[in-house]
Amino acid sequence: PPSPGPDFTPWPDEFAARYRAAGHWTGETFGGFLRDRARTHADRTAVVDGRQRWTYAELDARADRLATGLHDLGIRRGDRVIVQLPNVAEFFEVIFALFRLGALPVFALPPHRRTEITYFAELTGAVGYVVADRHAGFDYRDLARQVRERLPGLQHVLVVGDPAEFTTLSDLATDGPLPGDTGPEPTTGPPTPGPAASDVAFLQLSGGSTGLPKLIPRTHDDYLYSVRASADICRLDTSSIYLCVLPVAHNFALSSPGVLGTLAAGGTVVLAPRPTPDVTFDLIEQEQATITALVPPLALLWLDAAAHRRPDLSSLRVLQVGGARLADEVAARVTPTLGCDLQQVFGMAEGLVNYTRFDDDPATVVATQGTPISPHDEIRIVDDADRDLPPGQTGHLLTRGPYTIRGYYRAAAHNTVAFTTDGFYRTGDLVRRTPTGHLIVEGRAKDQINRGGEKIAPEEVENHLLAHPQIFDVAVVGVPDAMLGERTCAVVIPRGEAPTAAAIRAFIRDRGIADFKIPDRVRFVDAFPHTGVGKTSRSELRRALALLMATGD
Ligand code: J2J
């Protein structure tokens, strides 16, 4: 059962006061944010996808009409709605409609399947689920049926496109008085109060390191601060055209500065349906994209494709890379090959984001993961006993600040280990700081596999595998991989006759989990090596096995 706990751990009053006094928390809500930009940039293009091109005024009006329709359905302030959409313009219509009502989007990613969606819905008590009809060869209405079978309480399934037995989004949009958040412009609607800027605006997904993924409550105040400050750091303005290659709901693409930072600056968001060079190079040329963001394996793919095909990428000024460690040698190839600036981004959905700056010297941009967004970001680098390390040494990164959460959603027990008693978030990353204050990510202490930017909690995958009758025990570990940084390997002790690797993969896929969590490799062993005892023995075991597997073949 989901661990109980508060929905939201507020910042202590003195911190909130400090962040307000510094002008970081401005009281702006997402509903007001869009209304304000629609007033300033009415006829500029806000969002472009393969089928549609909306101005700021159109997006604003669409969000209003959908908010009214969702309100008519019964969706209210504080309600949770799972949003699982690919890179389509309707993503913005949906989230801003929910923001205006004060309802909370719960961001799922397109690869998530039955088990994950059911879990998000149960944990949050979601009343709605928004999907596309089909995407990348998968029918999300089938997924919705599977989830609904288990959770009849999930009342509203809303579909972008052909709804089958569900409700299509376009039928919902209704003209009429607007309920909820009015933004700066008073409307004629009933005086239902909109959300406050200090309220939770949405639930973001954490990569997770223990059993099940954690949800991250982000407020209007804290998130919009990180979005505006990121847009400034990246020098976005009305001429900026951001090509969204990563899944739009991922924190990097959403906020660093991503699609929301682009809207904050009055620029244009172009949504790429697929991340591969064949699609994205043409889009850059057609739409004259100026900035985009990739994870390291995609950056590698782009570099190789660009060297062969010599596409016209002359409009592109900045390539951001983050989500996993970018090898220095690859970083050094970006500017010579693609003709644009590289910006490294080291961030996390829990908060803290670091950027290399455009005026950093080239060696710093190639070899570091940047400095924090905010002068109010507090950074500690500590040893295993939480003691501060001397400058330059590698240790655990702890952080606290104006856009870093103080607790996960409904996870009281986990919060006691994920945060220090004085509210620092334990990132699980091992970093060191250069004399110039730049952070370098040297490794990881958390039980997480970073598969080219996609985060996998070994324990979650192991729990699925342990349900297999022919698996006696299993440890899931990361093994080095030239393309992805690391891949997953399930080290299995069979019970009786060993199942085939293919059977194991089919088994876990049938349990309804995201494809990227399915082990890349399966290895069979008779026994696990002996490690110490105690409650960390499981992570020690994974570490020992990872070493063995890395040197194995
Ligand atoms: C090494 N490890 C990195 C980097 C993230 C911007 C950019 C990325 C994320 C993200 C994000 C890394 N080098 N450049 O939310 O807003 C690893 C660290 C970190 C974890 C967070 C954003 N950039 N990482 O990746 O929540 O281990 O956010 O703690 O998915 O990714 O993962 P996630």
Residues whose N, C-alpha, C, O or C-beta is under 5 A from the ligand:
A	BS01	J2J	L205 G207 N251 F252 S256 V321 G322 G323 A324 R325 L326 V345 F346 G347 M348 A349 V353 Q369 T427 D429 V441 G453
